């Protein structure tokens, strides 16, 4: 079946407007009303999945019932000759991303935010959370009205699973820079998740950049968790409480709903109108709860970092293209209240807690750099992402001799003398000490952050040929690559590590092979590597296999039953989102 429709009754198709991973959009004319429309046609690959067809038609009709001036109207939905399509209003005013080459005026940004908050409030009242608020999904009519589009991943609130994804693969989980913290963790969502995403867009409209600009989803996660929203420029300081109320990490601290948000936006717009776009630092918009945070104190209280490890998020290095955000999803769902990430920027050392002592041998007491089994690695992953020293200490007690435990000891103790001892071992050529030192220097967990020195130690450790060390150095190179030679070296190390059977390297290399951006696409090898990693207990590999089989991507046909087995195994290994997929209708 071709993805280019030739005969959809009632429509005259004129030309293609764009294409995504799961659909193409055409300029067409709806003959019955003699009007231009945007006709979205679902790919033949997905249309061959009977379960997808049922879900697509059901969801499209539900979304078509959302009638609001700032929500894209769906005129028609149907199927003809195996071709599934949606007919929507045609927008010729471009999208929000195209308008944000420079910061927008305060009045324009607030007006767009108000229109979108109105649309979201309506959708929330109908029981739907959009889940993918981003500039690309905000279109404009010729009149200048903003319209929210792509409800393809909208679902009922409170975690109910009555709907499923119908559009691009990258829309399955939303867009990392605009996601709420709870969405990154695969938690049940309510309307406050959309408020957070709208807050990211409002900040970007006002300032010209997103509030958390990390280059990888891993870095975004740590920035969102550990930092208050960045301060607005002085000319916009009077809007700080508004942004704080939208971007609070804990959803309980955000505006309770879009009604409260709209009230705050109206106050802000009134202030903006009075000042004709100039700052008035005495105008205060009350955040949720009606109190204004004291500058400095709240930030100081949250400055201590509990950054998560880069290794667990290294599958994010290839976060581009159709497959990539499946990988973001699998790599950003720790079994705990915080997200996977790596620290970005200057780190603040975590002081040792009087009630939490890191017991066990001194760092580098053993010089052997062992390969952590998958179960141990993901226990470490979950401990770090919990953000709780008690859980990190429990990991150290359960795995006292492991390299990962040595990392946590120094993180928990923040002991300069112990760190100096570690560096002496590293300078003496001990690969284990070099890898530990590299991670601590890259994250700043031991009180110092020195990315350049971290790379030096990583390179020295990798020269030993240890697959764990090769993988670690590869992630540093690929995540921070500025030249083609650095990327080539990173991929070479990844190949070497995967060839020795290291499951994390196999998963990341598979992602690159399936995505086909940094490496030539090799689907059979990519799937085989995911299988190999999954057999060793890599829950991210298992989850990715489940997603591919469930959606029918890179395989001859969808296999929901087999996908469910992968989800079940990944869930048994602690991946929350995999458990969530087992509850799909």
Secondary structure as GFF3:
##gff-version 3
##sequence-region A 1 585
A	DSSP	beta_strand	11	19	.	.	.	ID=ss1
A	DSSP	beta_strand	23	30	.	.	.	ID=ss2
A	DSSP	beta_strand	35	42	.	.	.	ID=ss3
A	DSSP	alpha_helix	44	47	.	.	.	ID=ss4
A	DSSP	alpha_helix	50	64	.	.	.	ID=ss5
A	DSSP	beta_strand	74	80	.	.	.	ID=ss6
A	DSSP	beta_strand	83	89	.	.	.	ID=ss7
A	DSSP	alpha_helix	96	99	.	.	.	ID=ss8
A	DSSP	alpha_helix	106	125	.	.	.	ID=ss9
A	DSSP	beta_strand	128	129	.	.	.	ID=ss10
A	DSSP	three_ten_helix	135	137	.	.	.	ID=ss11
A	DSSP	beta_strand	138	140	.	.	.	ID=ss12
A	DSSP	beta_strand	146	148	.	.	.	ID=ss13
A	DSSP	beta_strand	155	156	.	.	.	ID=ss14
A	DSSP	three_ten_helix	169	171	.	.	.	ID=ss15
A	DSSP	three_ten_helix	176	178	.	.	.	ID=ss16
A	DSSP	alpha_helix	181	184	.	.	.	ID=ss17
A	DSSP	alpha_helix	191	207	.	.	.	ID=ss18
A	DSSP	alpha_helix	217	226	.	.	.	ID=ss19
A	DSSP	three_ten_helix	234	239	.	.	.	ID=ss20
A	DSSP	alpha_helix	240	247	.	.	.	ID=ss21
A	DSSP	three_ten_helix	251	253	.	.	.	ID=ss22
A	DSSP	alpha_helix	258	275	.	.	.	ID=ss23
A	DSSP	alpha_helix	297	301	.	.	.	ID=ss24
A	DSSP	alpha_helix	310	313	.	.	.	ID=ss25
A	DSSP	three_ten_helix	314	318	.	.	.	ID=ss26
A	DSSP	alpha_helix	321	331	.	.	.	ID=ss27
A	DSSP	alpha_helix	374	386	.	.	.	ID=ss28
A	DSSP	alpha_helix	389	398	.	.	.	ID=ss29
A	DSSP	alpha_helix	403	413	.	.	.	ID=ss30
A	DSSP	alpha_helix	416	427	.	.	.	ID=ss31
A	DSSP	alpha_helix	431	443	.	.	.	ID=ss32
A	DSSP	alpha_helix	451	462	.	.	.	ID=ss33
A	DSSP	alpha_helix	467	480	.	.	.	ID=ss34
A	DSSP	alpha_helix	484	499	.	.	.	ID=ss35
A	DSSP	alpha_helix	503	515	.	.	.	ID=ss36
A	DSSP	alpha_helix	523	535	.	.	.	ID=ss37
A	DSSP	alpha_helix	539	551	.	.	.	ID=ss38
A	DSSP	alpha_helix	560	572	.	.	.	ID=ss39
A	DSSP	alpha_helix	576	581	.	.	.	ID=ss40
###
